[in-house]
Amino acid sequence: MEKTLVQKSRTGEKAREITYRILLNGMLRELGNGKFYQGVPKYDLLTAQALKKSNYTLHLRFEMKKSGLFLFAPVSYRSESAFHEYGFPVWAVDHNNNKTFEVNIQKLIELIYREFSDRYTETGLEHFEKRIQSSLRNLELTTEACLQQQSLLSYSFLESEQMLPAGHNLHPFTKSRMGFSEEEQVLYGPEFKNGFQLEYFLIHKDCISEKSLPGISAKEIFGKLASIPENYDSKTANDYYVVPCHPWEAQYLQTTKGYADLLGSGKVIHLGPSGEEFFATSSIRTLYSPKFNWMLKFSLHVLMTGSVRTNSLKDLKRGYASSVWWEQEKESFEKDFSSLKLLLEPSSLSVDYNGENIDSFNILIRENPFSSKDKVLLLARLCQDETTDRSNFTTHFFNDVVAHLSKETEDAVINWFQKYAQLLISPLNRLFNQFGMAPEVHQQNLLIQLNDQLLPETIYVRDGQGYLLRESFKEKYTKSIENCPEIETLFIRDERLLDIVSHHLLVSNFSALISSIGKTGLIEEQKLINILYQEFERVHQSEPSDFTNYALHQRYWAVKSNLQSAVLDVDGGVNASAIAYAKVPNILHKYFFSEQLIHPKGKEVFFKRYFPKEDVITGMRPIDLDNDLEMLHEWFNREHAVKIWQMNWPIDELETYYRLMLPSDEAHSYIVESNDEPTCNIEVYWACRDIVGDYYEVLPTDYGTHQFIAPIDPKKKFVSPSTQSMVDYVFAQPQVGKMVGEGSVDSLASMMNKAHVGFKVEKVIEMPHKKANLNFCYREWYWEKFPLNKDVQITTNITKNE
């Protein structure tokens, strides 16, 4: 279905929103210094002063240790991964200097630079800021260009490559193109849809190095684009190649020191512009023509995102090597998986003069299977942080899917996502497990060919330099390496390769896509996560591998530290091994997340139980911070609490503790009442997100508890009823496999109480704040102690007569 996208132009504001979002989410992923903060505090008056001016009840509080302050960013959309959206303004709270202030983009850049820097320098900050500002200015230009076009959506390959105004949402310099003037940006940026002729050179064959698969000739391919002019004799035709160059790069080359000598040698002759027009794809330097069955990937001495985008000789070797390797292996792979295609770069060309590589002429020739009639989506187009409202491309696309499938909205989205996951996970697992190969399937490398119903039909992956091989498979490919030594460059340590797969597939691909679809409001992210988990589990059962095991069971996924690399000015294009990786929680573990335990609704008592032996009715409810805080503060300052719990903090600190805990995915706090009188505080926590998970092989089905019995009078403690009620409640949730505890070794009473209901000590662990007994309990152990509790129902309809 064709549809017109109409959006109101507010490009400057959108550009700042996108930049804020990328910077804040990048910091959250890489430093882990942000936590959700709920409401406006009663006792932290300085924070209250800032948050009372906010229209949001939920913020992310970032601790900026090196600047001695906290940032509060209003959360307008909370994602299951670190792809949140934010409202404005962002506030800084500085307790040391007793002040609050709004944080503009320049101040945020400075604070982030300082937080990431090992050594703060004004020069370093200026360089970092300059690149951010370049991205900001270009975001305004590209967003405005895409809004003004308001073209009919055809879902063509070229449209998908060009309509990417927001770019890469995992890099702080998403649209930085330092080297392009504004005029050149309009000429050569894909968002402006301008076609242009290539510049051509005649280059003597003695200067040419070509690597091509049999039956493919760079000379013949380029000869179809432009021929040698008639005023050159036939000898020239035999001795010279016609070599294209990106027009911007041709101008750059003419400014270089050795260009005059190059021309004067007669080995290189500049012919000028000629032939068919080409169009920039999303990478800018890879050019496409619907009339030509090859795409050309040129060098561009332009600083884009994290690197100057030139083709190195290693890139050329890798592109050719992956083509040689894949030509040998693809037949056996495609027997089972014909719907995943690796686009090859079967020919490359480089130019040397006086023993020096002229990288402006380094070219990779890529397959082009796309006609103007094909419906093809670049994954990045679905994932980009286009706008904070819901009138973006992803919303329009999935509304079109709904219309084509004639299904309920959720069912249509689920159908599309299931198909996408099926087309991708099984073949990638086979590549990794049996072929030892992992292509870099991030947003900008993955293209989805759609059928007439707009469902995924075929997946295309590009960038042959990123078709990487596991080092453990090197022996298997010994003969291949002997025939093509360049294949050696494709091997990566298995552990490192899993981190690369994690970043590209699990974070940049699936996590970003799930978040982007969730932001449309058409379906909850959790439902897509459940589908993804089930597909990974299905594949793992049929063909288990390190790949599926990592995706399903690794507590944290690896993600590239792009923001850190940007601050430290690390060029990942030149030295990929210098890129560090951070850790983000595995979102597939949310499949086992108990919303009831960690995000209970309401403040009323939801569970009551009568214990005839003690003649007590216990009730349980989530804490009501507005009414319970002072009571909890008094409890934690009681003598028996201070020694073990060590939570006798000032009341403003205790309030902050709860305002950070309650909206988190880590834990929730409850009050147990005995005969309607509050007597006990319980915290239920998800162990895989808690520090205790660092001390054993934690499972996402593990849930733990902390229990504090408040009364001093033994007759009012009701320890066993409170504990049983707590365990009943936790084990009533289907997501729970076992319960975990880590009571202080100094608290004999706590361990005796746990043993009373079936917990068993596994080992003693040294935690930062205490020495603890790590203990576990399964339902069977609990029910062995209390057989009748197996039938306990979570209900409020209990009286002492029952």
ABEGO torsion letter per residue (X at the ends): XBBBBBBBBBAAAAAAAAAAAAAAAAAAAAAGABBBBBEBBAABAAAAAAAAABABABBBBBBBAAAGBBBBBBBABBBABBBBBBBOBBBBBBAAAGBBBBBBAAAAAAAAAAAABABBBAAAAAAAAAAAAAAAAAAAAAAAAAAAAGBBBAGBAAAAAABBAAEBAABAAAABBBGBBAAAAAAABAAAGBBBBBBBBBBBAAABBBBBBBGBBAAAAAAAABBBBAABBAAAAAABBBBBBBAAAAAAAAABAAAAAAAAAGABBBAEBBEBBBBBBAAGABBBBAABABBBBBBBBBBBEABBBBBBAAAAAAAAAAAAAAAAAAAAAAAABAABBBBBBABBBBBBBGGBBBAAABBBBBBBABBAABBBBBAAAAABBABABAABAAAAAAAAAAAAAGBBAAAAAAAAAAAAAAAAAAAAAAAAAAAGBBBBABAAABBBBBBAAGBBABBBBBGAAABBBBAAAAAAAAAAAAABAAAAAABBBAAAAAAAAAAAAAAABAAAAAAAAAAAGABBAAAAAAAAAAAAAAAAAABBBAAAAAAAABABBBBBBAAAAAAAGBBAAABAAABBBBBBBBAAAAAABBAAAABBBEABBABBBBBAAAGBBBBBBBBBAAAAAAAAAAAAABAAAAAAAGABBBAAAAAAAAAAAAABAABBBBBBBBGGBBABBBBBBBAAABAAAAABBBBAABBBBBBBBABABAAAAGAAAAAAAAAAAAAABAABABBBBBBBAABAAAAAAAAAAGBBBABBBBBAABBBBBBBBBAAAAAAABAAAAABBBBABBBAAX
